[in-house]
Amino acid sequence: MTDTPKTLTSLIADKDMAEKRTRNSGTPKKAGSKNRRKSRELVLKAVYRGMLNESELSQIFRDMTDDPDYNKADEAYFRQLLQSVTTNLEAIDNRLVNFIDRPIVELSPVEHAILRIAGCELMFDSTIPYRVVINEGVELAKIFGGTDGHKYINGVLDKFAADVREAEVKAAKT
């Protein structure tokens, strides 16, 4: 479910538009300035950049600290998640191929990055409920992905979660 490839600049512009829609929807914001959603957004930008530019992790860390959203994010979670995603890329991708409908190289880089991040949380951080992981992946896709990318992300992550967190998913459905 890909549109044309997006640049980091267009991703940021799309995110800004989505945030304006959210602010105007009357939905109250949670209290607190540091949050994990901003951390996931930064990790998405970093993973996306790493995929396209094959940048070194240390350089990506430095560059992300210059992002305007960095001060709003949970820095410790950002660092932990980015480190975990980059360390476990191969394991995540090897598991991911079982749930996608095309070769992994044909995924849009944005969708691939979102699936890597959510896949990492599903596989390696059982403290986050699987439904939260799926929701966060879908929200990232709505902001940064193609037109119907969030639907694809939802379907893939639902299957992924049922595999890697089988007991938790079964318990939630009963």
Backbone as a printed PyTorch tensor [residue, N CA C, xyz], in Angstrom:
tensor([[[  0.8280,  -1.1610,   0.0000],
         [  0.0000,   0.0000,   0.0000],
         [  0.8850,   1.2420,   0.0000]],

        [[  1.6220,   1.4200,  -1.0180],
         [  2.5600,   2.5150,  -1.0150],
         [  2.1480,   3.5750,  -2.0130]],

        [[  2.4550,   4.7860,  -1.6470],
         [  2.3530,   5.9030,  -2.5630],
         [  3.7500,   6.1350,  -3.0920]],

        [[  4.0220,   7.3170,  -3.5710],
         [  5.3630,   7.6190,  -4.0310],
         [  6.2930,   7.6980,  -2.8340]],

        [[  7.5850,   7.4190,  -3.0180],
         [  8.5190,   7.5110,  -1.9000],
         [  8.5010,   8.9250,  -1.3140]],

        [[  8.6140,   9.0150,  -0.0060],
         [  8.5570,  10.3040,   0.6620],
         [  9.9370,  10.6800,   1.1690]],

        [[ 10.2170,  11.9640,   1.1470],
         [ 11.4460,  12.4620,   1.7210],
         [ 11.2040,  12.7510,   3.1860]],

        [[ 12.2770,  12.9230,   3.9370],
         [ 12.1430,  13.2230,   5.3540],
         [ 11.4090,  14.5540,   5.5290]],

        [[ 11.6590,  15.5180,   4.6380],
         [ 10.9830,  16.8070,   4.7180],
         [  9.4830,  16.6450,   4.5250]],

        [[  9.0710,  15.8430,   3.5530],
         [  7.6390,  15.6470,   3.3310],
         [  7.0160,  14.8610,   4.4780]],

        [[  7.7830,  13.9530,   5.0930],
         [  7.2690,  13.2210,   6.2530],
         [  6.9850,  14.1740,   7.4050]],

        [[  7.9000,  15.1130,   7.6300],
         [  7.7190,  16.0800,   8.7120],
         [  6.5270,  16.9740,   8.4210]],

        [[  6.3720,  17.4140,   7.1770],
         [  5.2290,  18.2470,   6.8050],
         [  3.9220,  17.4850,   7.0010]],

        [[  3.8870,  16.2080,   6.5870],
         [  2.6860,  15.3950,   6.7790],
         [  2.3660,  15.2450,   8.2630]],

        [[  3.3870,  15.0400,   9.0890],
         [  3.1960,  14.8930,  10.5210],
         [  2.6330,  16.1740,  11.1130]],

        [[  3.1690,  17.3230,  10.6870],
         [  2.6790,  18.6060,  11.1860],
         [  1.2060,  18.8060,  10.8400]],

        [[  0.8090,  18.4090,   9.6360],
         [ -0.5950,  18.5270,   9.2290],
         [ -1.4750,  17.6210,  10.0960]],

        [[ -1.0340,  16.4130,  10.3450],
         [ -1.8100,  15.4830,  11.1640],
         [ -1.9360,  15.9920,  12.5970]],

        [[ -0.8570,  16.5840,  13.1230],
         [ -0.9150,  17.1260,  14.4780],
         [ -1.9030,  18.2790,  14.5590]],

        [[ -1.9530,  19.1050,  13.5190],
         [ -2.9150,  20.2150,  13.5100],
         [ -4.3340,  19.6740,  13.5160]],

        [[ -4.5860,  18.6050,  12.7440],
         [ -5.9220,  18.0060,  12.7290],
         [ -6.2630,  17.4590,  14.1100]],

        [[ -5.3030,  16.8220,  14.7730],
         [ -5.5290,  16.2580,  16.0940],
         [ -5.8080,  17.3640,  17.1050]],

        [[ -5.0330,  18.4500,  17.0620],
         [ -5.2420,  19.5580,  17.9950],
         [ -6.6140,  20.1780,  17.8060]],

        [[ -7.0730,  20.2460,  16.5850],
         [ -8.3530,  20.8730,  16.3010],
         [ -9.5390,  19.9430,  16.5110]],

        [[ -9.2970,  18.6810,  16.8110],
         [-10.3930,  17.7220,  16.9470],
         [-11.0460,  17.7660,  18.3190]],

        [[-10.4700,  18.5330,  19.2320],
         [-11.0570,  18.6340,  20.5640],
         [-10.6350,  17.5190,  21.4890]],

        [[ -9.7510,  16.6280,  21.0400],
         [ -9.2690,  15.5490,  21.8770],
         [ -8.2820,  16.1220,  22.8860]],

        [[ -8.5070,  15.9080,  24.1790],
         [ -7.5830,  16.4580,  25.1660],
         [ -6.2220,  15.7630,  25.1020]],

        [[ -5.1830,  16.5280,  25.3200],
         [ -3.8250,  15.9920,  25.3320],
         [ -3.4970,  15.4830,  26.7270]],

        [[ -2.6700,  14.4720,  26.7890],
         [ -2.2350,  13.9480,  28.0700],
         [ -1.2720,  14.9450,  28.7110]],

        [[ -1.2670,  14.9820,  30.0220],
         [ -0.3460,  15.8480,  30.7310],
         [  1.0640,  15.2850,  30.6350]],

        [[  2.0410,  16.1470,  30.7880],
         [  3.4320,  15.7130,  30.7360],
         [  4.0590,  16.0580,  29.4140]],

        [[  5.3130,  16.4780,  29.4690],
         [  5.9640,  16.9190,  28.2440],
         [  6.7480,  15.8100,  27.5560]],

        [[  7.1080,  14.7930,  28.2810],
         [  7.8910,  13.7030,  27.7060],
         [  6.9710,  12.5310,  27.4110]],

        [[  7.0100,  12.0040,  26.1840],
         [  6.1340,  10.8810,  25.9130],
         [  6.7450,   9.9010,  24.9240]],

        [[  6.2240,   8.7020,  24.9820],
         [  6.7430,   7.6230,  24.1510],
         [  6.3320,   7.7580,  22.6960]],

        [[  5.1830,   8.3540,  22.4160],
         [  4.7740,   8.5130,  21.0180],
         [  5.8010,   9.3690,  20.2730]],

        [[  6.2350,  10.4600,  20.8880],
         [  7.2650,  11.2980,  20.2620],
         [  8.5550,  10.4880,  20.0940]],

        [[  8.8500,   9.6500,  21.0690],
         [ 10.0410,   8.7990,  20.9720],
         [  9.9260,   7.8640,  19.7770]],

        [[  8.7460,   7.2760,  19.5890],
         [  8.5360,   6.3790,  18.4460],
         [  8.6370,   7.1450,  17.1300]],

        [[  8.1190,   8.3720,  17.0980],
         [  8.2280,   9.1900,  15.8830],
         [  9.6920,   9.4500,  15.5450]],

        [[ 10.4820,   9.7750,  16.5630],
         [ 11.9110,  10.0080,  16.3410],
         [ 12.6160,   8.7290,  15.8980]],

        [[ 12.2540,   7.6040,  16.5020],
         [ 12.8530,   6.3310,  16.0940],
         [ 12.4670,   6.0220,  14.6500]],

        [[ 11.2230,   6.3150,  14.2860],
         [ 10.8000,   6.1110,  12.8990],
         [ 11.6590,   6.9380,  11.9470]],

        [[ 11.8530,   8.1980,  12.2650],
         [ 12.6910,   9.0560,  11.4100],
         [ 14.1130,   8.5020,  11.3300]],

        [[ 14.6250,   8.0490,  12.4670],
         [ 15.9890,   7.5280,  12.5050],
         [ 16.1250,   6.2320,  11.7140]],

        [[ 15.1780,   5.3110,  11.8980],
         [ 15.2290,   4.0290,  11.1770],
         [ 15.0690,   4.2800,   9.6750]],

        [[ 14.1370,   5.1480,   9.3240],
         [ 13.9140,   5.5150,   7.9270],
         [ 15.2000,   6.0800,   7.3230]],

        [[ 15.8050,   6.9990,   8.0440],
         [ 17.0510,   7.6000,   7.5670],
         [ 18.1490,   6.5470,   7.4300]],

        [[ 18.2500,   5.6780,   8.4080],
         [ 19.2510,   4.6250,   8.3560],
         [ 19.0440,   3.6920,   7.1720]],

        [[ 17.7740,   3.4200,   6.8510],
         [ 17.4660,   2.5320,   5.7230],
         [ 17.8450,   3.1810,   4.3980]],

        [[ 17.5820,   4.4710,   4.2720],
         [ 17.8430,   5.1510,   3.0020],
         [ 19.3020,   5.5670,   2.8360]],

        [[ 19.9070,   6.0110,   3.9180],
         [ 21.2690,   6.5420,   3.8330],
         [ 22.3310,   5.6040,   4.3610]],

        [[ 21.9070,   4.5080,   4.9840],
         [ 22.8420,   3.5730,   5.6110],
         [ 23.8120,   4.3040,   6.5320]],

        [[ 23.2420,   5.1800,   7.3700],
         [ 24.0380,   5.9800,   8.3000],
         [ 24.4400,   5.1530,   9.5200]],

        [[ 25.4850,   5.5870,  10.1660],
         [ 25.9370,   4.9590,  11.4020],
         [ 24.9910,   5.3330,  12.5310]],

        [[ 24.7780,   4.4080,  13.4600],
         [ 23.8630,   4.6350,  14.5670],
         [ 24.2670,   5.8540,  15.3870]],

        [[ 25.5560,   6.0190,  15.6470],
         [ 26.0080,   7.1560,  16.4570],
         [ 25.6810,   8.4850,  15.7760]],

        [[ 25.8110,   8.5380,  14.4530],
         [ 25.4810,   9.7590,  13.7140],
         [ 23.9740,  10.0140,  13.7510]],

        [[ 23.1840,   8.9590,  13.6440],
         [ 21.7320,   9.1040,  13.7010],
         [ 21.3100,   9.6400,  15.0720]],

        [[ 21.9060,   9.1170,  16.1500],
         [ 21.6140,   9.6200,  17.4930],
         [ 21.8870,  11.1190,  17.5680]],

        [[ 23.0540,  11.5280,  17.0760],
         [ 23.4180,  12.9530,  17.1220],
         [ 22.4360,  13.7990,  16.3240]],

        [[ 22.0720,  13.3250,  15.1540],
         [ 21.1590,  14.0990,  14.3080],
         [ 19.7620,  14.2010,  14.9090]],

        [[ 19.3130,  13.1490,  15.5540],
         [ 17.9690,  13.1760,  16.1260],
         [ 17.8740,  14.1430,  17.3000]],

        [[ 18.9910,  14.4020,  17.9830],
         [ 18.9500,  15.3630,  19.0880],
         [ 18.6960,  16.7830,  18.5700]],

        [[ 18.9120,  17.0170,  17.2870],
         [ 18.6370,  18.3240,  16.6840],
         [ 17.1840,  18.4580,  16.2430]],

        [[ 16.4280,  17.3610,  16.2610],
         [ 15.0260,  17.3950,  15.8370],
         [ 14.2160,  18.2340,  16.8260]],

        [[ 13.3140,  19.0730,  16.3190],
         [ 12.5120,  19.9100,  17.2230],
         [ 11.6700,  19.1100,  18.2180]],

        [[ 11.3150,  17.8800,  17.8940],
         [ 10.5040,  17.0580,  18.7910],
         [ 11.3240,  16.3380,  19.8560]],

        [[ 12.6370,  16.4140,  19.7670],
         [ 13.4860,  15.6510,  20.6890],
         [ 13.2060,  16.0130,  22.1470]],

        [[ 13.0050,  17.2910,  22.4370],
         [ 12.7690,  17.7160,  23.8210],
         [ 11.4110,  17.2780,  24.3460]],

        [[ 10.4990,  16.9100,  23.4570],
         [  9.1710,  16.4540,  23.8740],
         [  9.1480,  14.9420,  24.1070]],

        [[ 10.1760,  14.2670,  23.6570],
         [ 10.2100,  12.8030,  23.7040],
         [ 10.8180,  12.2910,  25.0070]],

        [[ 10.5450,  11.0430,  25.2810],
         [ 11.1620,  10.3280,  26.3920],
         [ 12.5220,   9.8600,  25.8790]],

        [[ 13.5660,  10.5870,  26.2600],
         [ 14.9000,  10.3380,  25.7030],
         [ 15.3990,   8.9210,  25.9820]],

        [[ 15.1970,   8.4530,  27.1950],
         [ 15.6760,   7.1110,  27.5460],
         [ 14.9810,   6.0560,  26.6850]],

        [[ 13.6690,   6.2110,  26.4930],
         [ 12.9410,   5.2410,  25.6740],
         [ 13.3610,   5.3400,  24.2130]],

        [[ 13.5650,   6.5540,  23.7280],
         [ 14.0440,   6.7520,  22.3590],
         [ 15.3550,   5.9950,  22.1350]],

        [[ 16.3070,   6.1990,  23.0210],
         [ 17.6140,   5.5450,  22.8810],
         [ 17.4890,   4.0200,  22.9760]],

        [[ 16.6950,   3.5620,  23.9370],
         [ 16.5150,   2.1190,  24.1270],
         [ 15.8650,   1.4890,  22.9020]],

        [[ 14.8020,   2.1040,  22.3990],
         [ 14.0810,   1.5370,  21.2600],
         [ 14.9260,   1.5670,  19.9940]],

        [[ 15.5970,   2.6780,  19.7330],
         [ 16.4360,   2.7570,  18.5310],
         [ 17.5640,   1.7380,  18.5950]],

        [[ 18.1790,   1.6050,  19.7550],
         [ 19.2490,   0.6160,  19.9250],
         [ 18.7170,  -0.7970,  19.7020]],

        [[ 17.5500,  -1.0850,  20.2660],
         [ 16.9660,  -2.4160,  20.1390],
         [ 16.5850,  -2.7320,  18.6950]],

        [[ 15.9840,  -1.7640,  18.0050],
         [ 15.6050,  -1.9830,  16.5990],
         [ 16.8460,  -2.2430,  15.7580]],

        [[ 17.8680,  -1.4130,  15.9030],
         [ 19.0570,  -1.5770,  15.0590],
         [ 19.8290,  -2.8510,  15.3960]],

        [[ 19.8400,  -3.2200,  16.6560],
         [ 20.5360,  -4.4450,  17.0630],
         [ 19.8260,  -5.6900,  16.5430]],

        [[ 18.5040,  -5.6370,  16.4760],
         [ 17.7140,  -6.8240,  16.1400],
         [ 17.0780,  -6.7780,  14.7540]],

        [[ 17.5910,  -5.9560,  13.8590],
         [ 16.9960,  -5.8060,  12.5240],
         [ 16.7920,  -7.1400,  11.8190]],

        [[ 17.8040,  -7.9590,  11.8170],
         [ 17.7370,  -9.2250,  11.0920],
         [ 16.6590, -10.1480,  11.6780]],

        [[ 16.6270, -10.2520,  12.9970],
         [ 15.6210, -11.1090,  13.6420],
         [ 14.2090, -10.5970,  13.3850]],

        [[ 14.0400,  -9.2800,  13.4410],
         [ 12.7180,  -8.6820,  13.2000],
         [ 12.2890,  -8.9430,  11.7650]],

        [[ 13.1750,  -8.6620,  10.8090],
         [ 12.8450,  -8.8650,   9.3940],
         [ 12.5730, -10.3350,   9.0810]],

        [[ 13.3490, -11.2360,   9.6910],
         [ 13.1370, -12.6700,   9.4590],
         [ 11.7520, -13.1130,   9.9310]],

        [[ 11.2660, -12.5300,  10.9980],
         [  9.9290, -12.8560,  11.5120],
         [  8.8590, -12.1590,  10.6750]],

        [[  9.1460, -10.9290,  10.2910],
         [  8.2000, -10.0950,   9.5470],
         [  7.8150, -10.6870,   8.1960]],

        [[  8.7500, -11.3240,   7.5070],
         [  8.4690, -11.8540,   6.1710],
         [  7.3380, -12.8840,   6.1700]],

        [[  7.0660, -13.4750,   7.3150],
         [  5.9890, -14.4660,   7.4130],
         [  4.5930, -13.8410,   7.3640]],

        [[  4.5090, -12.5230,   7.5150],
         [  3.2090, -11.8780,   7.6480],
         [  2.9200, -10.8180,   6.5880]],

        [[  3.8270, -10.6290,   5.6640],
         [  3.6060,  -9.6240,   4.6220],
         [  3.2680, -10.3240,   3.3130]],

        [[  2.6190,  -9.5890,   2.4330],
         [  2.1080, -10.1670,   1.1900],
         [  2.9950,  -9.9020,  -0.0190]],

        [[  4.2120,  -9.4720,   0.2240],
         [  5.1410,  -9.1610,  -0.8700],
         [  6.5610,  -9.2970,  -0.3500]],

        [[  7.5170,  -9.3240,  -1.2470],
         [  8.9120,  -9.3600,  -0.7720],
         [  9.2010,  -8.1230,   0.0850]],

        [[ 10.0060,  -8.3000,   1.0900],
         [ 10.2820,  -7.2190,   2.0380],
         [ 10.8870,  -5.9880,   1.3530]],

        [[ 11.6350,  -6.1970,   0.2850],
         [ 12.2440,  -5.0680,  -0.4270],
         [ 11.2140,  -4.2220,  -1.1610]],

        [[ 10.0040,  -4.7400,  -1.3300],
         [  8.9490,  -3.9910,  -2.0100],
         [  8.0800,  -3.1820,  -1.0530]],

        [[  8.3020,  -3.3110,   0.2550],
         [  7.5880,  -2.4710,   1.2170],
         [  8.0810,  -1.0370,   1.0730]],

        [[  7.2070,  -0.0850,   1.3060],
         [  7.6760,   1.3030,   1.3210],
         [  8.6220,   1.4360,   2.5120]],

        [[  9.6350,   2.2730,   2.4080],
         [ 10.5680,   2.4190,   3.5380],
         [  9.8760,   2.8780,   4.8210]],

        [[  8.8450,   3.6900,   4.7000],
         [  8.1330,   4.1580,   5.8920],
         [  7.3960,   2.9960,   6.5490]],

        [[  6.6540,   2.2360,   5.7690],
         [  5.9260,   1.0950,   6.3260],
         [  6.8850,   0.0550,   6.8890]],

        [[  7.9830,  -0.1730,   6.1970],
         [  8.9800,  -1.1350,   6.6710],
         [  9.5440,  -0.6720,   8.0150]],

        [[  9.8560,   0.6060,   8.1250],
         [ 10.3990,   1.1380,   9.3800],
         [  9.3820,   1.0100,  10.5100]],

        [[  8.1120,   1.3120,  10.2310],
         [  7.0650,   1.1760,  11.2530],
         [  6.9410,  -0.2740,  11.6950]],

        [[  6.9460,  -1.1870,  10.7440],
         [  6.8400,  -2.6110,  11.0840],
         [  8.0470,  -3.0820,  11.8870]],

        [[  9.2180,  -2.5510,  11.5880],
         [ 10.4100,  -2.9120,  12.3690],
         [ 10.2860,  -2.4340,  13.8050]],

        [[  9.8270,  -1.2000,  13.9840],
         [  9.6990,  -0.6340,  15.3320],
         [  8.6600,  -1.4170,  16.1360]],

        [[  7.4760,  -1.5890,  15.5680],
         [  6.4240,  -2.3210,  16.2780],
         [  6.8180,  -3.7830,  16.4780]],

        [[  7.4600,  -4.3750,  15.4810],
         [  7.9290,  -5.7510,  15.6070],
         [  8.9250,  -5.8990,  16.7390]],

        [[  9.7850,  -4.9180,  16.8710],
         [ 10.7660,  -4.9270,  17.9560],
         [ 10.0670,  -4.8600,  19.3140]],

        [[  9.0810,  -3.9730,  19.4240],
         [  8.3620,  -3.8680,  20.6970],
         [  7.6010,  -5.1570,  21.0010]],

        [[  7.0020,  -5.7550,  19.9790],
         [  6.2740,  -7.0100,  20.2000],
         [  7.2110,  -8.1450,  20.6090]],

        [[  8.3530,  -8.2230,  19.9590],
         [  9.2630,  -9.3370,  20.2040],
         [ 10.0880,  -9.1820,  21.4810]],

        [[ 10.4870,  -7.9550,  21.7940],
         [ 11.4980,  -7.7760,  22.8350],
         [ 11.0680,  -6.9460,  24.0310]],

        [[  9.8210,  -6.4650,  24.0710],
         [  9.3750,  -5.6710,  25.2170],
         [  7.9680,  -6.0780,  25.6160]],

        [[  7.8670,  -7.1100,  26.4100],
         [  6.5630,  -7.6330,  26.8110],
         [  5.8690,  -6.7510,  27.8420]],

        [[  6.5250,  -5.6790,  28.2980],
         [  5.8850,  -4.7700,  29.2500],
         [  4.8440,  -3.8840,  28.5660]],

        [[  4.9030,  -3.7940,  27.2390],
         [  3.9320,  -2.9890,  26.4930],
         [  2.8660,  -3.9410,  25.9580]],

        [[  1.6040,  -3.7250,  26.3040],
         [  0.5490,  -4.6100,  25.7960],
         [  0.5260,  -4.6230,  24.2680]],

        [[  0.2400,  -5.7840,  23.6940],
         [  0.2860,  -5.9020,  22.2410],
         [ -0.6690,  -4.9390,  21.5490]],

        [[ -1.8200,  -4.6770,  22.1560],
         [ -2.7760,  -3.7480,  21.5500],
         [ -2.2150,  -2.3320,  21.4780]],

        [[ -1.4370,  -1.9480,  22.4730],
         [ -0.7980,  -0.6310,  22.4720],
         [  0.2260,  -0.5640,  21.3480]],

        [[  1.0090,  -1.6130,  21.1940],
         [  2.0140,  -1.6500,  20.1260],
         [  1.3430,  -1.5150,  18.7590]],

        [[  0.2690,  -2.2680,  18.5400],
         [ -0.4340,  -2.1960,  17.2540],
         [ -1.0040,  -0.7990,  17.0500]],

        [[ -1.6380,  -0.2470,  18.0680],
         [ -2.2190,   1.0910,  17.9520],
         [ -1.1560,   2.1380,  17.6320]],

        [[ -0.0320,   2.0640,  18.3010],
         [  1.0390,   3.0350,  18.0500],
         [  1.5740,   2.9010,  16.6210]],

        [[  1.7100,   1.6750,  16.1350],
         [  2.1420,   1.4650,  14.7540],
         [  1.1480,   2.0410,  13.7650]],

        [[ -0.1310,   1.8250,  14.0200],
         [ -1.1860,   2.3580,  13.1470],
         [ -1.1630,   3.8860,  13.1730]],

        [[ -1.0070,   4.4640,  14.3400],
         [ -0.9650,   5.9300,  14.4370],
         [  0.2320,   6.5060,  13.6820]],

        [[  1.3870,   5.8600,  13.7770],
         [  2.5480,   6.3090,  13.0060],
         [  2.2620,   6.2360,  11.5080]],

        [[  1.6000,   5.1630,  11.0930],
         [  1.2710,   5.0040,   9.6690],
         [  0.2790,   6.0660,   9.2020]],

        [[ -0.6550,   6.4320,  10.0540],
         [ -1.6080,   7.4830,   9.6870],
         [ -0.8990,   8.8170,   9.4790]],

        [[  0.1060,   9.0780,  10.2900],
         [  0.8300,  10.3460,  10.2030],
         [  1.8490,  10.3320,   9.0640]],

        [[  2.6430,   9.2670,   8.9760],
         [  3.7830,   9.2510,   8.0640],
         [  3.5990,   8.3790,   6.8220]],

        [[  2.6670,   7.4470,   6.8550],
         [  2.5440,   6.4730,   5.7750],
         [  1.7080,   6.9330,   4.6040]],

        [[  1.5400,   6.0220,   3.6630],
         [  0.7210,   6.2850,   2.4890],
         [ -0.7550,   6.3470,   2.8680]],

        [[ -1.5850,   6.6120,   1.8910],
         [ -3.0110,   6.8370,   2.1060],
         [ -3.6780,   5.7450,   2.9310]],

        [[ -3.5410,   4.5040,   2.5500],
         [ -4.1520,   3.4010,   3.2910],
         [ -3.1110,   2.5380,   3.9880]],

        [[ -1.9440,   3.0770,   4.1890],
         [ -0.8620,   2.3190,   4.8140],
         [ -1.2050,   1.8340,   6.2100]],

        [[ -2.0030,   2.6220,   6.9440],
         [ -2.3510,   2.2280,   8.3110],
         [ -3.1610,   0.9340,   8.3390]],

        [[ -3.9550,   0.6910,   7.3060],
         [ -4.7310,  -0.5490,   7.2460],
         [ -3.8030,  -1.7530,   7.0540]],

        [[ -2.8230,  -1.5750,   6.2030],
         [ -1.8460,  -2.6370,   5.9600],
         [ -1.0500,  -2.9190,   7.2330]],

        [[ -0.5770,  -1.8520,   7.8790],
         [  0.1860,  -1.9830,   9.1220],
         [ -0.6460,  -2.7280,  10.1660]],

        [[ -1.9090,  -2.3560,  10.3050],
         [ -2.7930,  -3.0010,  11.2740],
         [ -2.9030,  -4.4990,  11.0090]],

        [[ -3.1310,  -4.8730,   9.7570],
         [ -3.2750,  -6.2850,   9.4140],
         [ -2.0130,  -7.0910,   9.6710]],

        [[ -0.8720,  -6.5350,   9.2760],
         [  0.4010,  -7.2390,   9.4770],
         [  0.7060,  -7.3710,  10.9650]],

        [[  0.5420,  -6.2810,  11.7140],
         [  0.8700,  -6.3290,  13.1430],
         [ -0.0840,  -7.2410,  13.9170]],

        [[ -1.3230,  -7.3190,  13.4850],
         [ -2.2650,  -8.2240,  14.1360],
         [ -1.7860,  -9.6710,  14.0140]],

        [[ -1.3320, -10.0600,  12.8250],
         [ -0.8080, -11.4200,  12.6160],
         [  0.5160, -11.6220,  13.3610]],

        [[  1.3650, -10.6010,  13.3170],
         [  2.6610, -10.6530,  13.9900],
         [  2.4530, -10.8670,  15.4910]],

        [[  1.5450, -10.0890,  16.0810],
         [  1.2820, -10.1990,  17.5240],
         [  0.7360, -11.5730,  17.8800]],

        [[ -0.1700, -12.1010,  17.0440],
         [ -0.7400, -13.4180,  17.3120],
         [  0.3380, -14.4940,  17.3210]],

        [[  1.4110, -14.2790,  16.5920],
         [  2.5030, -15.2460,  16.5460],
         [  3.4700, -15.0730,  17.7140]],

        [[  3.9500, -13.8520,  17.9420],
         [  4.9940, -13.6570,  18.9540],
         [  4.4530, -13.4970,  20.3680]],

        [[  3.1750, -13.1600,  20.4830],
         [  2.5620, -13.0290,  21.8110],
         [  1.2770, -13.8490,  21.8640]],

        [[  1.3910, -15.0770,  21.4640],
         [  0.2360, -15.9630,  21.3180],
         [ -0.6280, -16.0230,  22.5750]],

        [[ -0.0360, -16.2330,  23.7270],
         [ -0.8010, -16.3690,  24.9720],
         [ -1.5350, -15.0760,  25.3020]],

        [[ -0.8560, -13.9470,  25.1380],
         [ -1.4670, -12.6490,  25.4610],
         [ -2.6490, -12.3620,  24.5310]],

        [[ -2.4870, -12.6580,  23.2540],
         [ -3.5620, -12.4170,  22.2720],
         [ -4.7460, -13.3400,  22.5630]],

        [[ -4.4750, -14.6090,  22.8250],
         [ -5.5630, -15.5670,  23.1210],
         [ -6.3150, -15.1460,  24.3800]],

        [[ -5.5870, -14.7180,  25.4020],
         [ -6.2210, -14.2910,  26.6550],
         [ -7.0970, -13.0580,  26.4380]],

        [[ -6.6820, -12.1650,  25.5640],
         [ -7.4490, -10.9480,  25.3040],
         [ -8.7170, -11.2420,  24.5010]],

        [[ -8.7050, -12.3140,  23.7160],
         [ -9.8490, -12.6330,  22.8720],
         [-10.8670, -13.5180,  23.5610]],

        [[-10.5450, -13.9800,  24.7630],
         [-11.5050, -14.8380,  25.4820],
         [-12.2160, -14.0850,  26.5770]]])
